[in-house]
Amino acid sequence: MPYTAQISRDNPTCFLFLLDQSGSMADALAGEAGKRKADKVADVVNKFLQNLVIKCGRPEGIRNYFHVGVLGYGASVGPAFGGTIGGRELVPISEVGENPARIEERSKKSDDGAGGLVEQKIKFPIWFDPVANGGTPMCQVLSQAQKLISDWTAKNPMCFPPIVINVTDGESTDGDPTSAADAIKTLSTADGNVLLFNAHISSNINASSILFADSEASLPDDFARLLFRMSSNLTDAMIAGARQEGIAVSSASQGFVFNANLEALINFIDIGTRPGNLR
């Protein structure tokens, strides 16, 4: 059975985020008035990294179950990490955890136990900052991702296949990304092909989010159908995880969301980064 390899310090896997940093990412995210798409996506991925560090934490330190990377694409294409790990592409999670670019103090509303909400101050680590400038060179970033993942799988041939997550708000400005996406999906380890998932985020508050579609029939336009065809199927463990969360999926569901608002984006990343078999 594919996608069943145990994930351990001796046999890690990796997550690689490809984040659209084009000028349109300065627009507001659907349902988040006054909050830029670039800012909310950065918050979601920085929070994911924080949670992954916690998941890998043990009394003796952070175990390297994962290597992670963030590539931005807009006016330029390249690694998005800041601080000590700035410029690096795929970084062991222990080094990520130990080297945030900075720690911010944020406000969070919590249940006060009496039916109300109370505002609390929390520490929020930042590994990369939002950017919104330039076009959407999706072909270029997918090609760069393919090279990174090809090199990584050559060094880790028995691992749970890497997961590449592309988050964008618009169409590619440097050509048809289909062949570049296919080149990623044809990479493999002994446990199966590399997984490529695609999230389209929207400013349209009237558009319904389409999460984990299993066919093109319900998709509204050619761009949605393109992203759907670029996306890998969810693994059995991810399908089971989605169902546990009450999300409707089928055995043919793909790692794809269209017109995502903040809630849909968080659900998409949460389910899409559940490989299972963590030892």
N, C-alpha and C positions, 0 to 999 in steps of 0.2 A: 504494500500500500504506500503511495506517495504521501509526502507531508506528514510523516510520523517520526522523523529523526528526533532524538532527544537533544535538547539544547543545554549545553553545559559549558564550563570554562574551557574544557578541552575541545569542544565542538560548538562554538558560538554561531549565531546567525547575525544578519545585519538589517537595519532599516535605513533607507535613503529617501529623504524628502526632496522633492523638486518644487520650489515655490515661485509662482508667477510674481514678479516684482515690476510689472509694467505700469505705465502711468495711470491706467484705469483702476489699479488697486487702491488709488486714493479716494475712490467713490465709496459711499456708505454700503455696508453689508445689509442685506434684506433683514428688516426687523430690528436693526441696531442703529437708529437714527443718530447721526453725528459721529458715528464711529467708523473709521476707514476699514475697508476689507483687509488691507495690509496689516493694520494694527491687530485686528481680531485673529487673523491667521497666525501671526507671530505669537500672540498670547496662547493660542491653542497648542501650537507645536512646542513652545517653551514649557508649557504645563505638562505636555506629554513627556518631554525629556525629564522633567522633575519627577514625575510618577515612575518613569522607567528606572531612574537612579534609585528611588525608594524600593521598587520591586527587587532590584538586584542587591540591595543592602543586606549585609550580614554582620554579626558582631565583630568579625575580624576586618570588615571593610566591604567595598563594593565589588561584587564578583562580575567578571567580564563575560556575561552571557551574550552580550550584544555589542556590535560595533554600529555606530550611528553617524549619519552625515546629513547636511542640509546644503543643497545647491540652489542658489537664487538665479533667476533669469529675467532680465529686463534690458536696461541699457548695457549691462554686461552679464556674463555668465560665469559662475564660479562659486567656491565655498562661501557660505554665509556666516559661519561661526566668527565671533569676535573674541577679544581677550587673548589669553595665552594660547588657545588652540585655533586662533584665527588663521585662515589660509589652509587648514587641513581638511581632508575630504571625508574619510571614514575613520572615526576615532573610537577606541575602546570606551565603554560606558563608564569605567572607573575614572578615566581622565576627563570625560565630560563632567561627571559629578563633582570632581575636585576643582574644576576650572571654569565656573561661570564667568562671563565678562563682568558682571556686577550683580548685586542683590538690591532689589527695589522693595520699598514698603508699599503695600497695596491695602485697600479697604475691601472687606468681605462681609456681606450680611449673613448672619446666622440666626437660627431659631433661639429665642431667649427662654424657651421652656414655658412661656405663659401665653403662647399664641401670637406673639409678636416677633419682630426682628431686631437684632442688635448689630451694630457695626463693629467689626474687629479689624485690627491691624495685623497683616500677615507678611512674612518675608517671601518674596517672589524672585527666584533666580532667573536671570536673563542670559541666554547664550548667543542670541543674535537679535538684531533690531529690524523693524519693518522698513521696507524700501518701496517706493512707487515711482518709477521713472523708466521711460523708454518703451520699446515694443514688447512682443511676446515670442522670443526665439525658441520655440518649443523643440524644433528639430535639433538645434544645437545642444540644448540641455539634455535631451534624451540620448544623443550620441555620446556626450560626456559621461552620462550615467552608465551607458552600456560598457564603456571602457573600464570604468571603475569597478563595476560589478563583475565583469569578465576577469579582471585581475584578482579580485577578492575570492571568487569561486575557485579559481585555479589554486589558490593557497588553502582553501577550505572545501575540498571536494565532497566531503561526506555530510556537510551541514544541512540543516533545514534551509531551504532556498531563501535567498534574500527577498525582501519586500520593498518595492519602489513605489512611493506614493506621490503622484503629481497633482498639485493643487493649482487651479487656474481660473481666471474669470473671463477668458476670451479665446478666440481662435489664434492659431499659430500665425506669426507674421513672416516666417522664413520657410514656408513651404508646407507640404503635406507630411505630417509626422507619422504616418502609418508605418512606413518601413523602419523608421528609427525605433518605434515602439515594438514592432515585431522582432527586431534584433535583440531587444532586452528579453522578451518573452521566450526566445529560443535558447537563451542561456540556461544552464541547468547544473544541478549537483546530482549525486546518487539518489537523492530523495525527491527529485522532481524539478520542474522548470521554475525559473525565477518568476515571481509574481509582480505584475504591474497594475496598480489601481489608480483610477483617475477621479478627481473631485472637481466639479464645476461649481463655483460659488457665484451668487447672484445679488444684484441690487434691487431686483423686482420683488416688492412685497406681495404682489398679487399672483406670483408664479408658485405653483406647488413643487415641493422637492420630490424628486424621483430617486429613491434610495434602493440600491441593490437590484436593479431591473434584471429580468431573466430573458428578455427578448427586445427587439427593436420596435415592436408593434406599438408600444405606448409612448414612444419618444417623439417629441414635437418637431424636430428639425434635423437637417443634415449634420449639424455640428454635434448634437447630442448622440446621433447614431455613430458618428466618427469616434467620439470618446468611448462609447460603449464597445465598439469593435476593438479599440486599443486595449481594453481592460481584460484581465485574467478572471477566471472563475474563482469564487470563494472556495476555500478548502472546507472539508467536512466539519472540522473543529470550529471554523468561523461561522458556518451555517448554524451549527448547534448553539454557538454563543449568541448569534442574532436572535434566534428563536427564544432563548432564555430571557432576552431583553424585551420580548414582545414585538420584535420587528419581523414583518412578513417577508420570508425568503423561500426560495425553492432550490432544488438541487442544481438548477441551471443559473442561479443568481451570480452576477459578476460584481467585482470590486469597483463600483461605479456609482456616483451620485451626481444628479443634475439639478441646477437651481438650488443649491444648498444654502440654507440659512445657518445660523450658528449652531443650533441644536443638531441639525442633520450632519454638519461637518464633524462635530464632536463624536456623534454615533458612528459615522463612517470611519474615522481614524481609530476609535476604540475597537470596533469589530475587526477592522483590517489589520490590526497589529496584535492579534491573538493567535499566535502560531501553535500554542499548546505545547505540551511535552517539555516544560521547563523543569530541569533537574536541580 
